[in-house]
Amino acid sequence: MFGQVRAAVSGFSQRWGFEAAVLRANRRFDRDHPEWSAALFDDHFLRGRAAPILARYLDGPASANPDELAEAWMQQLWVQPDKKKSLKRQAIPMATRYLLCLEEEVQAHRTVLGSIGFGHGSLARF
């Protein structure tokens, strides 16, 4: 029974920590790249359509793919077929910058956990 409770608390902590990191990354990205936020690469997109892609981050940073993130962003837009390749070439570096921002926020969260004694084990896993 205790093992199940511990696993549930650990899973909740992991998800909560990741969601907090995503929220901080979204705010930071919006502040640093307002032109992309204005182009709908914003909190609504990142917590909606992009959420399944970002959730794969929990399996490891390499699991969140900037190409897929850029593609998901483009799917919410009406883009003329002849403009898709050009737009995607612009969007992939932007998606890469966002994922780097997310990685920095996750690392910051891990540092905080480590400083209060949770640097090892499932609480610091993500």
trRosetta pair geometry for C-beta under 8 A, 3 or more apart (Angstrom, degrees):
i j d omega theta_ij theta_ji phi_ij phi_ji
1 4 5.8 -55 -156 32 34 110
1 5 6.6 30 151 -15 67 105
2 5 5.7 -55 -150 38 35 111
2 6 6.1 37 152 -20 68 107
3 6 5.6 -53 -144 38 30 112
3 7 6.3 31 155 -19 64 106
4 7 5.7 -53 -146 36 30 111
4 8 6.4 31 154 -19 64 105
5 8 5.7 -55 -149 36 31 111
5 9 6.3 28 154 -16 66 106
6 9 5.9 -56 -146 38 30 109
6 10 6.1 30 155 -19 64 109
7 10 5.6 -55 -144 39 29 113
7 11 6.2 30 156 -19 64 107
7 122 8.0 -72 -123 161 53 175
8 11 5.8 -54 -146 37 28 110
8 12 6.3 29 155 -18 63 107
9 12 5.7 -55 -148 38 30 111
9 13 6.2 31 154 -20 65 108
10 13 5.7 -55 -146 37 29 111
10 14 6.2 31 155 -21 64 106
10 121 7.8 -100 -124 146 125 98
10 122 3.9 16 -162 115 133 136
10 123 6.2 -105 -131 -67 79 63
10 125 7.9 58 176 4 106 128
11 14 5.7 -53 -146 35 30 112
11 15 6.4 25 158 -13 65 107
12 15 6.0 -59 -147 41 29 106
12 16 5.9 27 157 -18 66 112
13 16 5.7 -56 -140 40 27 110
13 17 6.0 28 160 -19 64 109
13 122 7.7 104 69 120 120 90
13 123 5.1 -34 122 -127 147 81
14 17 6.0 -57 -146 37 25 110
14 18 6.4 21 157 -16 62 109
14 58 7.0 82 157 -137 116 118
14 122 6.7 -70 -56 163 120 86
14 123 7.2 -142 -65 -132 74 34
14 125 5.8 -20 -110 59 122 108
14 126 5.0 128 -160 -24 89 116
15 18 5.8 -58 -147 39 30 108
15 19 6.1 29 156 -18 66 108
16 19 5.8 -55 -145 38 29 110
16 20 6.3 30 155 -19 63 106
17 20 5.7 -54 -148 36 30 112
17 21 6.4 31 152 -19 64 105
17 109 5.2 130 -173 172 103 143
17 113 7.5 3 -123 -57 146 129
17 123 7.8 113 -29 -177 150 67
17 126 5.9 161 92 54 116 128
18 21 5.5 -53 -149 36 34 112
18 22 6.4 37 151 -21 66 102
18 55 8.0 87 139 -123 145 57
18 57 7.1 157 -151 86 123 115
18 58 6.2 -33 -93 -79 160 99
18 106 7.2 10 -118 -108 68 102
18 126 4.9 -81 -69 160 105 165
19 22 5.6 -49 -147 34 34 113
19 23 6.4 36 153 -20 64 104
20 23 5.7 -52 -148 35 32 113
20 24 6.4 30 154 -15 65 105
20 109 6.8 126 89 -101 112 134
21 24 5.8 -55 -147 39 32 109
21 25 6.1 32 154 -19 66 108
21 102 6.4 83 143 -162 103 72
21 105 4.1 142 -160 124 82 108
21 106 4.7 55 -159 -77 158 62
21 108 7.7 154 -118 57 97 93
21 109 5.2 -78 -74 -22 110 140
21 126 7.8 -156 12 121 147 124
22 25 5.7 -56 -145 39 30 111
22 26 6.2 35 154 -24 65 105
22 46 6.8 178 -180 147 104 114
22 47 7.0 122 138 -88 129 83
22 54 6.1 80 -112 160 126 146
22 102 6.6 9 -104 -128 58 108
22 105 7.6 168 -54 97 21 147
23 26 5.7 -51 -148 32 29 114
23 27 6.6 27 155 -16 62 105
23 43 7.9 38 -131 -133 62 112
24 27 5.8 -55 -149 37 32 110
24 28 6.2 28 155 -16 66 110
24 105 4.6 160 87 -138 116 133
24 108 7.8 -98 114 67 157 137
25 28 5.7 -58 -144 41 30 110
25 29 5.9 30 158 -19 67 109
25 98 6.9 91 160 -172 114 73
25 101 4.7 128 -150 124 94 98
25 102 4.2 22 -117 -89 166 62
25 104 7.6 134 -101 60 97 85
25 105 4.5 -116 -58 0 91 148
26 29 5.9 -56 -142 38 25 109
26 30 6.2 28 157 -20 62 109
26 42 7.6 69 -165 177 103 46
26 43 4.6 84 172 -99 138 82
26 46 5.2 -173 -101 73 113 152
26 47 7.2 -11 -79 -39 157 99
27 30 5.8 -57 -149 36 28 112
27 31 6.4 26 154 -17 63 108
27 43 7.8 32 -65 -78 57 118
28 31 5.7 -57 -149 37 31 111
28 32 6.0 14 159 -7 68 113
28 101 5.6 -173 94 -168 121 125
28 105 7.2 -172 13 -65 141 119
29 32 6.0 -63 -137 47 28 101
29 33 5.6 -30 179 36 68 109
29 36 7.3 -63 161 80 100 126
29 37 7.3 143 119 -63 84 102
29 41 7.9 -88 143 128 128 101
29 97 7.4 131 -127 120 103 97
29 98 5.3 31 -115 -115 149 83
29 101 5.2 151 -68 84 97 170
30 33 7.1 -73 -116 63 15 69
30 34 6.5 50 176 -97 58 61
30 37 4.4 71 -130 -82 78 146
30 42 6.5 61 -98 -134 110 76
30 43 6.9 -20 -56 -38 137 93
31 34 7.3 -5 -148 -59 16 88
32 101 7.6 -170 41 -99 144 139
33 36 4.4 5 141 23 115 114
33 37 6.6 135 102 -18 74 87
33 41 7.8 -30 114 88 124 121
33 94 7.0 145 -178 -144 157 98
33 97 7.0 108 -48 111 150 141
34 37 5.2 -53 -146 39 43 115
34 38 6.1 46 153 -22 71 103
35 38 5.7 -51 -149 36 30 113
35 39 6.5 24 149 -13 62 109
36 39 5.3 -57 -146 43 37 110
36 41 4.3 -38 162 58 96 125
36 42 8.0 171 123 -61 70 65
36 94 5.3 163 -111 -158 144 134
37 40 7.9 79 179 -50 31 8
37 41 6.3 -85 -85 75 34 68
37 42 4.6 81 -152 -94 73 92
40 44 7.6 -60 -157 69 76 110
40 45 5.8 104 158 -47 76 134
40 73 7.2 148 103 -163 92 88
40 76 6.2 -143 141 104 138 128
40 77 6.7 160 59 -71 144 100
41 45 5.9 -84 -133 65 34 151
41 46 7.5 63 178 -50 60 96
41 73 5.4 1 -95 -134 93 135
41 91 7.8 172 -74 -140 138 95
41 94 6.4 19 152 145 178 131
41 95 7.9 -124 -142 -79 137 70
41 98 7.3 -124 166 -62 121 145
42 45 5.4 98 51 15 58 100
42 46 6.9 -124 110 -2 28 97
43 46 5.7 -61 -135 44 29 107
43 47 5.8 7 171 -1 68 114
44 47 6.7 -66 -137 48 18 93
44 48 5.7 -1 165 -3 59 127
45 48 6.0 -74 -134 50 20 101
45 49 5.6 -36 -156 43 66 106
45 50 5.6 55 146 -8 76 113
45 72 7.8 139 -179 125 101 100
45 73 6.2 49 179 -114 145 78
45 76 6.4 -123 -115 10 109 165
46 50 4.8 -38 -127 60 41 134
46 51 7.4 96 153 -64 43 65
46 54 6.8 61 -172 -39 80 150
46 98 7.6 -145 -104 -174 126 140
47 50 7.6 13 -14 59 17 91
47 51 5.8 37 -171 -72 33 109
48 51 6.1 -116 136 -15 3 110
49 72 5.2 166 140 172 106 108
49 73 7.7 144 97 -84 131 40
49 75 7.1 -169 -173 76 144 113
49 76 5.9 -141 -11 -59 168 122
50 53 5.2 -62 -166 44 65 113
50 54 5.6 59 139 -21 90 108
50 69 5.9 43 -136 -138 114 84
50 72 5.3 137 -91 109 71 144
50 73 7.2 17 -71 -64 115 77
51 54 5.7 -60 -140 43 31 107
51 55 6.0 39 159 -30 67 105
52 55 5.5 -47 -142 29 31 117
52 56 7.2 42 155 -27 58 94
53 56 6.1 -49 -169 18 34 113
53 64 5.9 93 154 -140 79 80
53 65 7.0 -96 -160 44 109 73
53 68 5.3 -180 -125 117 129 116
53 69 5.4 168 132 -83 154 75
53 72 6.0 -131 -20 -16 143 154
54 57 5.5 -21 -178 -8 54 118
54 64 5.8 34 -117 -120 40 131
54 69 7.8 72 -60 -102 78 113
54 102 7.1 -140 -141 -133 107 161
55 58 6.1 -24 177 4 57 112
56 59 5.4 -40 -174 25 64 114
56 63 4.0 -135 148 138 100 113
56 64 5.4 157 78 -73 95 66
57 60 7.5 -118 -169 83 40 21
57 61 6.1 17 -149 -108 83 45
57 63 6.2 -173 -90 71 27 101
57 64 4.4 0 -74 -35 85 127
57 102 6.8 -89 -118 139 160 136
57 106 7.5 -146 156 -68 129 152
57 126 7.5 61 119 -164 92 103
58 63 7.8 -56 53 66 45 145
58 126 5.4 -48 -123 -115 75 106
59 63 4.3 74 75 -44 106 166
60 63 5.0 107 65 -15 74 105
61 64 6.5 -58 -166 31 46 101
61 99 7.4 119 -169 172 92 106
61 103 5.5 43 -127 -103 135 112
61 106 7.8 -167 -84 58 105 155
64 68 7.9 -129 -172 63 49 117
64 69 7.0 40 172 -51 88 121
64 99 5.6 175 111 -126 119 120
64 102 7.5 -45 94 83 164 150
65 68 4.1 73 79 11 108 108
65 69 6.6 -177 92 -12 55 84
66 69 5.3 -53 -142 38 37 114
66 70 6.1 39 157 -20 68 103
66 92 5.4 88 134 -162 110 71
66 93 8.0 46 170 -86 143 14
66 95 3.9 141 -158 107 82 108
66 96 4.2 2 -110 -69 158 69
66 98 7.9 143 -119 51 93 91
66 99 5.7 -108 -76 -1 92 139
67 70 5.9 -54 -149 36 28 110
67 71 6.4 29 151 -19 62 107
67 92 6.0 4 -94 -118 59 109
67 95 7.5 175 -47 84 17 150
68 71 5.5 -53 -146 37 33 114
68 72 6.3 35 154 -21 66 103
69 72 5.8 -51 -148 34 30 111
69 73 6.5 34 151 -20 62 104
69 95 3.9 151 91 -154 117 127
69 98 6.9 -151 153 69 152 129
69 99 6.9 -169 -7 -52 162 111
70 73 5.6 -53 -151 34 32 114
70 74 6.4 31 152 -18 65 106
70 88 5.7 103 141 -149 126 73
70 91 3.7 130 -147 120 106 110
70 92 4.7 -50 -43 -78 160 56
70 94 7.2 114 -100 62 99 92
70 95 4.4 -108 -54 -20 83 144
71 74 5.7 -56 -149 37 32 110
71 75 6.5 40 151 -29 64 102
71 88 7.1 23 -82 -124 65 115
72 75 5.6 -48 -151 24 33 117
72 76 7.5 31 154 -19 60 98
73 76 6.4 -60 -168 27 35 107
73 77 7.4 17 145 -8 64 111
73 91 5.8 -170 74 -160 133 135
73 95 7.0 -148 -6 -77 135 112
74 77 5.7 -69 -156 41 43 108
74 79 6.0 -35 -166 -5 96 147
74 84 6.8 86 -175 -143 144 85
74 87 6.2 123 -111 116 117 123
74 88 6.2 -28 -55 -83 152 84
74 91 6.4 -130 -53 -7 101 173
79 83 5.4 -128 179 84 93 106
79 84 5.3 113 120 -86 129 74
79 87 5.7 -99 -142 22 144 162
80 83 4.5 72 65 10 91 111
80 84 7.6 -136 90 -35 47 76
81 84 5.9 -29 -156 -12 37 117
83 86 5.6 -66 -163 48 57 112
83 87 5.5 55 145 -24 86 111
84 87 5.8 -62 -144 40 27 108
84 88 6.1 25 160 -19 66 109
85 88 5.8 -56 -146 37 28 110
85 89 6.5 32 154 -22 63 104
86 89 5.8 -52 -152 31 31 113
86 90 6.9 25 151 -13 62 105
87 90 5.7 -59 -156 38 35 110
87 91 6.0 30 150 -21 70 113
88 91 5.4 -57 -138 40 35 112
88 92 6.3 44 162 -33 68 98
89 92 6.5 -40 -144 17 25 111
90 93 7.1 -65 -172 35 34 100
90 94 6.9 25 144 -12 66 116
91 94 5.4 -63 -153 42 42 115
91 95 6.0 42 153 -22 76 105
92 95 5.7 -52 -144 37 32 110
92 96 6.3 36 154 -22 64 104
93 96 5.4 -51 -146 35 34 116
93 97 6.4 39 153 -22 66 101
94 97 5.7 -50 -151 32 32 112
94 98 6.6 33 150 -19 63 102
95 98 5.6 -50 -150 34 35 113
95 99 6.5 33 152 -17 66 104
96 99 5.8 -55 -148 38 32 109
96 100 6.4 33 152 -19 64 105
97 100 5.7 -55 -150 37 32 112
97 101 6.4 36 150 -21 64 104
98 101 5.5 -54 -152 35 34 114
98 102 6.4 35 150 -20 66 103
99 102 5.4 -47 -146 35 36 115
99 103 6.4 42 151 -23 64 101
100 103 5.5 -48 -147 33 34 114
100 104 6.6 37 152 -20 63 102
101 104 5.8 -53 -152 33 32 112
101 105 6.6 29 151 -16 64 105
102 105 5.7 -57 -150 37 34 110
102 106 6.3 35 152 -19 67 105
103 106 5.7 -52 -146 36 32 112
103 107 6.3 33 154 -18 65 106
104 107 5.7 -54 -147 38 31 112
104 108 6.4 35 152 -22 64 104
105 108 5.5 -49 -147 33 33 114
105 109 6.6 36 152 -20 63 102
106 109 5.7 -53 -154 34 33 113
106 110 6.5 35 149 -19 65 103
106 126 6.4 -106 -151 133 114 89
107 110 5.5 -51 -149 35 35 113
107 111 6.4 40 151 -23 65 102
108 111 5.6 -50 -151 32 33 115
108 112 6.7 34 151 -18 64 102
109 112 5.7 -52 -152 34 34 111
109 113 6.5 34 151 -17 66 104
109 126 7.8 -8 94 88 134 100
110 113 5.6 -53 -148 37 34 112
110 114 6.2 35 153 -20 66 106
110 119 7.6 76 175 -132 78 68
110 124 5.4 85 -137 -160 83 95
110 126 8.0 -146 -71 86 99 60
111 114 5.7 -55 -149 37 30 113
111 115 6.4 30 154 -22 64 106
112 115 5.7 -56 -149 34 31 111
112 116 6.7 8 159 -1 65 107
113 116 6.4 -73 -152 46 29 94
113 118 4.1 -75 -177 84 91 103
113 119 6.1 147 114 -81 84 47
113 123 6.0 -178 -157 128 135 103
113 124 4.7 176 110 -93 144 95
114 117 7.9 91 -172 -34 28 9
114 118 6.9 -95 -73 73 29 54
114 119 3.2 59 -119 -94 78 107
114 124 6.6 70 -61 -114 77 144
115 119 7.8 97 -20 -62 32 107
118 121 7.2 -86 -165 57 71 104
118 123 4.4 -59 -178 97 123 138
118 124 5.6 161 135 -47 81 100
119 124 5.5 43 -160 -61 26 165
120 124 6.3 -18 -61 36 7 133
121 124 6.4 86 62 26 56 91
121 125 7.4 -65 128 -48 39 89
122 125 5.0 -17 -150 -27 45 124
